[in-house]
Amino acid sequence: MKSIPLTSATSRRSFLKRAALWGAAVQIVPARVLGRGGERPPSERLNIAGIGVGGQGGHDIGQFPGENVVALCDVDWRHAAGSFKKFPQAKRYKDYRKMLEEVKEIDAVVVATPDHMHAFASIAALRMGHHVYCEKPLTHSVWEAREVTRVAREAGVATQMGNQGQASEETRRLCELVWSGAIGKVTEAHLWTDRPSRGLFEEYWAQGVDRPKDTPATPADFDWDQWIGPAPMRPYHPAYAPFRWRGWWDFGTGALGDIGCHAMDPVFRALKLGAPATVQACSTRVNQETYPLGSTVTYTFPARTAEVQANNFHVAGQSGPMAGAVEMPELRLTWYDGGLRPPRPADLEDDEVLGDNGRLLIGTEGYILGTRVYPEKRRAEVGQIPRAIPRVPDGSHREWAAACRSGKPSGTHFAWAGPLAEAVLLGNVGLRVQLRDRLTRAVMKWDSAKLEITNIPEANAFLKREYREGWSLG
């Protein structure tokens, strides 16, 4: 095998993509060149950097055994201590911009900051030609989701949003059930979560509250200015960080942003959904600081002719056991959070529970709760639906790592994740306190091509946010 000098991150990425073509040659190379025990040789390992490496980010960056973690960035070094200990060889930073500028060997970047920083970190990495894995819900605003999708398309790199369930057995099973006609034509979908609450006296994070009045000292090793980033400046408080930022309008995207990209993804895949036509929302009392304690958001999606493709889960147009065009009717999708749930189906047995988190699809011939067909008579009629969609045995993180090498799109590449995130985040527009009275008299009509709510002009102000001076995505 000819040796190729890796003089830059770009040449490393070219090498990694070409490595797949050398399979036959690799078989005759001595084991000492390939690495111990047949492991991937050092020259073929991805050099990965993490931005936001405490909490979920710490979990994410640990999901790539056999790769090189070369740099870690977090504004709160106390919270990131576990990742620093796990990867002692990685260079440490508090400013992701400085890290991306100084660490030349980076191939790929994992972004797991608070939501309000997702677009900034992702776009910075994409513009440097790095592969990007970004946690859900991809961005903080609808406009940012469109921008991240555009920049990713121009960059031509491997991308993945962190709704890890997209690679699961359950997602594929739902598609197989729907595409086989197990419940006929699907006309309704219901999705629900207990978040932000997880019990009568517990919560994941606070919503429905006002800004704290006290101003405790900022902890040592915490760069609060970098944490605030493009959001309006406010004093540090543990009510925001770590993790509890999710409930605040300036930093998080609430329960819908936290769970929506997980819960809606299987439904979008199974029912071939694109942009919604209308969105309406109602909630408990809401203010300008935090999301409401509970809400429902209802989307309608137009009827569509969909190309169903089982053998190739991501790309339509090839033959397979479930291939072909399918007519799908208008769909009404309702989201519930804060412990709210949909009405029980009429023939659901009394001892069966909907659960704190769940999914219900209603069709013309029955319904699917989770991945189980009801009623029992219909389940017996359809029998055993065969497994027809390829599975992802290594999970979402390693699927992305494989995409970085092969160039084959991963399951939630940004061309898929961006439109999904747009739909999710449109629901949050409907929850704004400034629109509450107006939305009791009309639903929001969405023109995706124009990125515009056509019938309520004042709602368009919430598709995009103002950035603090010194911050821009331009």
C-alpha positions in Angstrom: 0.0 0.0 0.0 1.4 3.3 -1.0 1.9 5.7 1.9 0.0 9.0 1.6 1.2 12.0 3.6 -1.5 13.5 5.8 -0.5 17.2 5.6 -3.9 18.6 6.6 -7.3 17.7 7.9 -8.6 17.8 4.4 -6.1 15.2 3.1 -6.9 13.0 6.2 -10.6 13.0 5.2 -9.7 12.1 1.6 -7.6 9.3 2.9 -10.4 8.0 5.2 -12.9 8.0 2.3 -10.4 6.1 0.0 -9.5 3.6 2.7 -12.8 1.7 2.0 -11.5 1.0 -1.6 -8.4 -0.7 -0.3 -10.1 -3.7 1.3 -8.3 -6.3 -0.7 -4.9 -4.7 -0.3 -5.4 -4.4 3.4 -5.7 -8.1 3.7 -2.1 -8.7 2.8 -0.6 -5.9 5.0 1.1 -7.2 8.1 -0.9 -7.1 11.3 1.6 -4.7 12.9 0.6 -2.1 10.3 -3.2 -2.6 10.9 -3.0 -2.3 14.7 -3.2 -4.7 17.5 -5.7 -7.6 17.2 -7.0 -6.4 13.9 -8.0 -3.0 15.2 -8.3 -0.1 12.8 -4.8 1.3 12.1 -4.1 4.8 13.5 -4.0 6.3 10.0 -7.6 5.4 9.5 -9.0 6.6 12.8 -11.1 9.7 12.9 -9.7 12.6 14.9 -12.8 13.8 16.8 -13.3 17.0 18.8 -16.2 17.7 21.2 -17.9 21.0 21.8 -20.0 20.7 25.0 -18.6 17.6 26.8 -20.4 17.5 30.1 -23.7 15.7 30.5 -25.1 14.4 27.2 -22.0 15.6 25.4 -19.8 13.5 27.7 -21.9 10.5 26.8 -21.7 11.3 23.0 -18.0 11.8 22.9 -17.5 8.4 24.6 -19.4 6.5 21.9 -16.5 6.2 19.4 -14.1 3.4 20.5 -11.2 3.0 18.2 -11.3 6.7 17.1 -9.0 9.5 18.4 -10.5 12.2 20.6 -8.1 15.0 20.0 -9.7 18.1 21.5 -12.5 18.9 24.0 -14.2 22.2 24.5 -16.5 23.2 27.4 -17.2 26.5 29.1 -17.7 24.7 32.5 -14.5 22.7 33.2 -15.9 21.4 36.5 -18.9 19.9 34.7 -16.7 18.5 31.9 -14.2 16.9 34.4 -15.4 13.4 33.6 -14.6 13.8 29.9 -11.3 15.4 30.6 -10.3 12.5 32.8 -11.5 9.9 30.2 -9.5 11.5 27.4 -6.4 13.0 29.1 -4.5 13.3 25.8 -7.1 15.7 24.3 -6.4 19.4 24.2 -8.7 21.5 26.3 -10.6 24.7 25.4 -13.3 26.9 26.6 -13.9 28.8 23.3 -14.8 26.4 20.4 -13.7 29.0 17.9 -10.2 29.0 19.2 -10.2 25.2 19.3 -11.3 24.9 15.6 -8.7 27.4 14.6 -5.8 25.9 16.5 -6.3 22.1 16.2 -5.5 21.4 12.6 -5.9 17.6 12.8 -9.6 17.6 13.5 -11.7 15.5 11.1 -15.1 15.5 12.8 -16.9 17.4 15.5 -19.5 16.4 18.1 -21.7 19.4 19.2 -23.7 18.9 22.5 -23.9 22.5 23.8 -27.2 24.0 25.1 -29.7 24.5 22.2 -29.0 28.2 21.7 -25.4 27.4 20.7 -26.0 24.5 18.3 -26.2 26.5 15.1 -23.1 28.5 15.9 -20.9 25.6 16.7 -22.2 23.4 13.9 -21.9 26.0 11.2 -18.4 27.0 12.3 -17.3 23.3 12.1 -19.1 22.8 8.7 -17.4 25.8 7.2 -14.0 24.3 8.1 -14.9 21.1 6.2 -15.4 19.0 9.3 -18.0 16.2 9.6 -20.6 17.2 12.3 -22.7 15.3 14.8 -25.1 17.7 16.6 -27.5 16.9 19.3 -31.2 17.4 18.8 -33.1 19.6 18.2 -30.3 20.7 15.8 -31.0 24.4 16.4 -32.8 26.9 18.6 -34.9 28.5 15.9 -36.7 27.6 12.6 -34.5 29.9 10.6 -31.3 28.5 12.1 -32.5 24.9 11.1 -32.8 26.1 7.5 -29.3 27.7 7.6 -27.6 24.7 9.1 -29.2 22.5 6.5 -28.0 24.8 3.7 -24.4 25.1 5.0 -24.2 21.3 5.5 -25.3 20.8 1.9 -22.6 23.2 0.6 -19.9 21.6 2.8 -20.7 18.0 1.5 -19.5 16.3 4.7 -21.1 13.6 6.9 -23.7 14.9 9.3 -26.0 13.4 12.0 -28.5 14.8 14.4 -28.5 13.2 17.9 -32.0 11.7 17.9 -30.4 8.3 18.5 -33.6 6.3 18.3 -33.7 6.8 14.5 -31.3 3.9 14.3 -33.4 1.7 16.4 -35.4 -1.5 15.9 -38.6 0.3 17.0 -38.3 2.9 14.2 -37.9 0.3 11.5 -40.6 -1.9 12.9 -43.1 1.0 12.9 -42.3 1.7 9.2 -42.8 -2.0 8.3 -46.2 -2.1 10.0 -47.4 1.1 8.4 -46.1 0.3 4.9 -47.6 -3.1 5.0 -51.1 -1.6 5.5 -51.5 -3.2 9.0 -53.9 -0.4 10.1 -55.0 0.8 6.6 -54.6 4.5 5.9 -53.2 6.5 8.8 -55.1 9.7 9.5 -54.1 10.6 13.0 -50.9 10.5 15.1 -50.6 11.3 18.8 -47.3 11.7 20.7 -46.8 12.5 24.3 -44.2 13.0 27.1 -44.1 13.6 30.8 -41.4 16.2 30.4 -40.6 18.6 32.0 -42.0 16.8 35.0 -41.1 13.2 35.9 -43.5 12.8 38.8 -45.7 14.7 41.2 -42.9 16.3 43.2 -40.0 16.0 40.7 -39.0 17.8 37.5 -36.3 17.4 34.9 -36.1 21.2 34.7 -38.3 24.2 35.6 -40.9 25.7 33.3 -43.7 28.2 34.0 -41.4 30.2 36.3 -39.9 33.7 36.3 -36.2 34.7 36.3 -34.5 34.4 39.6 -33.7 37.6 41.5 -30.6 36.7 43.3 -27.1 36.8 41.7 -24.8 34.2 43.1 -21.1 34.2 42.2 -20.1 32.5 39.0 -18.2 29.2 39.8 -14.5 29.0 39.1 -13.5 27.5 35.8 -16.9 28.6 34.3 -16.7 31.1 31.4 -20.2 32.6 31.7 -19.8 35.0 28.8 -19.0 32.1 26.5 -22.0 30.1 27.9 -24.4 33.0 27.2 -23.0 33.3 23.7 -25.5 34.9 21.3 -28.3 35.2 23.9 -29.0 38.4 25.8 -26.7 38.8 28.7 -28.0 38.0 32.2 -26.2 37.2 35.5 -25.1 33.6 36.2 -27.5 31.4 38.2 -27.6 27.7 38.8 -31.2 27.8 37.6 -29.8 27.9 34.1 -26.7 25.7 34.1 -25.9 22.9 33.9 -28.8 21.2 32.2 -31.7 23.3 33.5 -31.4 25.7 30.7 -33.9 23.6 28.6 -36.9 25.4 30.1 -35.8 29.0 29.3 -36.8 30.6 26.1 -33.4 32.3 25.6 -31.4 29.0 25.9 -33.5 25.9 25.4 -36.4 24.6 23.4 -38.6 23.2 26.1 -40.2 19.8 26.3 -41.1 19.8 22.6 -37.6 20.6 21.6 -36.1 18.1 23.9 -38.3 15.1 22.9 -40.0 16.1 19.7 -37.1 15.2 17.3 -37.0 11.8 19.1 -40.8 11.1 19.0 -41.6 12.6 15.6 -38.8 11.0 13.7 -40.4 7.5 13.4 -43.7 9.0 12.4 -42.1 11.3 9.8 -40.3 8.3 8.3 -43.3 5.9 8.4 -45.8 8.4 7.0 -43.4 10.2 4.6 -44.1 13.6 6.1 -42.6 16.9 5.0 -43.5 20.4 6.0 -46.8 20.9 7.9 -49.5 23.0 6.3 -50.9 24.4 9.6 -49.8 24.6 13.3 -51.9 25.5 16.3 -51.0 25.4 20.0 -52.5 25.8 23.4 -50.9 25.6 26.9 -51.1 26.3 30.5 -50.1 29.8 31.5 -46.8 31.0 29.8 -44.5 33.9 30.2 -41.6 35.5 28.4 -38.9 33.7 30.5 -39.9 30.0 30.4 -42.0 27.5 28.5 -45.4 26.5 29.9 -45.9 23.6 32.3 -47.9 21.7 29.8 -49.0 22.1 26.2 -50.6 20.6 23.1 -49.5 21.4 19.6 -51.5 20.2 16.6 -50.0 20.0 13.1 -51.8 19.1 9.8 -49.9 17.6 6.9 -51.3 17.5 3.4 -52.2 14.3 1.5 -49.2 13.0 -0.4 -48.1 10.3 -2.8 -45.1 8.7 -1.1 -42.4 6.4 -2.4 -42.0 3.6 0.0 -38.6 1.9 0.0 -37.7 -0.9 2.4 -34.4 -2.2 1.0 -32.8 1.2 1.1 -34.1 3.1 4.1 -32.8 6.5 3.2 -33.1 6.7 -0.6 -36.3 5.9 -2.6 -36.5 4.6 -6.1 -35.0 1.1 -5.9 -36.9 -2.2 -6.0 -37.6 -4.2 -2.8 -40.3 -6.1 -1.0 -42.1 -2.9 0.1 -41.2 -0.7 -2.8 -43.7 1.5 -4.7 -45.8 4.6 -4.6 -48.4 4.8 -1.8 -51.2 7.3 -1.4 -51.3 8.7 2.1 -54.2 11.0 3.3 -54.1 14.2 5.2 -52.6 13.7 8.6 -53.4 15.3 11.9 -50.5 15.0 14.4 -51.0 16.1 18.0 -48.2 16.6 20.5 -48.8 16.6 24.3 -46.2 17.4 27.0 -46.2 18.1 30.7 -47.9 14.8 31.5 -50.9 15.4 29.2 -52.1 12.4 27.1 -54.5 11.7 24.2 -57.9 10.1 24.8 -57.8 6.3 25.2 -58.8 4.4 22.1 -62.3 3.1 22.6 -61.5 -0.6 22.5 -58.2 -0.6 24.5 -58.4 -3.1 27.3 -58.9 -1.5 30.8 -55.6 -2.9 32.2 -53.5 -1.5 29.3 -51.9 1.9 30.0 -50.8 4.6 27.7 -47.7 5.3 29.8 -46.0 8.6 30.6 -44.4 8.7 27.1 -45.9 7.2 24.0 -47.1 7.1 20.4 -50.4 6.2 18.9 -51.2 6.0 15.2 -54.9 5.7 14.2 -55.8 4.3 10.8 -58.9 3.3 8.9 -58.4 -0.4 9.9 -57.1 -0.2 13.4 -54.4 1.6 15.4 -50.8 1.1 16.5 -49.9 1.8 20.1 -46.1 1.8 20.3 -45.4 -0.9 17.8 -48.3 -3.2 18.6 -51.4 -3.4 16.3 -54.9 -3.1 17.8 -57.6 -4.3 18.1 -56.6 -8.0 18.6 -58.8 -9.1 15.8 -56.9 -6.9 13.3 -53.6 -8.1 14.7 -54.6 -11.7 13.9 -55.8 -10.7 10.4 -52.5 -9.1 9.4 -50.4 -11.8 11.0 -46.6 -11.6 11.3 -45.3 -8.6 9.2 -41.8 -9.6 7.9 -38.7 -7.6 8.7 -37.7 -5.9 5.5 -35.7 -2.8 6.4 -31.9 -3.1 7.1 -31.0 -2.6 10.8 -28.3 -0.5 12.3 -26.6 -2.9 14.7 -23.9 -0.4 15.9 -26.3 2.5 16.7 -26.5 6.1 15.7 -23.1 7.3 16.8 -21.1 4.7 14.9 -23.4 5.0 11.9 -22.2 8.6 11.6 -18.5 7.5 12.1 -19.0 5.1 9.2 -20.6 7.8 7.1 -17.5 10.0 7.7 -15.4 7.3 6.0 -17.8 6.1 3.3 -19.6 9.2 2.2 -22.9 7.3 2.5 -25.6 9.4 4.3 -26.3 8.5 7.9 -29.8 8.1 9.2 -30.4 11.6 10.4 -28.1 13.6 8.1 -28.9 17.3 8.2 -30.9 17.2 4.9 -33.4 15.0 6.9 -32.9 16.5 10.3 -33.2 20.1 9.3 -36.8 19.9 8.0 -37.8 17.7 11.0 -36.3 20.3 13.4 -38.2 23.1 11.5 -41.5 21.3 12.1 -40.7 20.7 15.8 -39.6 24.3 16.4 -42.7 25.7 14.6 -44.7 24.3 17.5 -42.7 26.5 19.9 -43.6 29.6 17.9 -47.2 28.8 18.6 -46.5 28.7 22.4 -45.2 32.3 22.6 -47.0 34.3 25.1 -47.1 37.2 22.7 -49.3 35.1 20.3 -51.5 33.4 22.9 -54.6 35.5 22.3 -54.2 35.6 18.5 -53.9 31.8 18.3 -57.3 31.3 20.0 -58.8 32.8 16.8 -56.7 31.2 14.0 -54.2 28.5 13.2 -50.8 29.4 11.8 -50.6 28.7 8.1 -47.1 27.7 7.1 -45.4 28.3 3.7 -42.2 26.3 3.9 -40.8 27.5 0.6 -41.0 31.1 1.7 -40.2 30.3 5.4 -43.2 32.3 6.3 -46.4 32.1 8.4 -48.7 33.6 5.9 -51.8 34.6 7.9 -50.3 35.9 11.2 -47.5 38.2 10.2 -46.5 39.0 13.8 -45.7 35.3 14.3 -42.8 35.5 11.8 -40.7 37.5 14.3 -40.3 34.2 16.3 -38.9 32.2 13.4 -35.5 33.9 14.0 -33.9 35.6 17.1 -31.8 38.6 17.6 -28.2 37.9 18.5 -26.1 39.6 21.1 -23.5 42.1 19.7 -20.5 40.3 18.4 -22.4 37.1 17.5 -23.5 36.3 13.9 -24.1 33.3 11.7 -23.1 35.3 8.6 
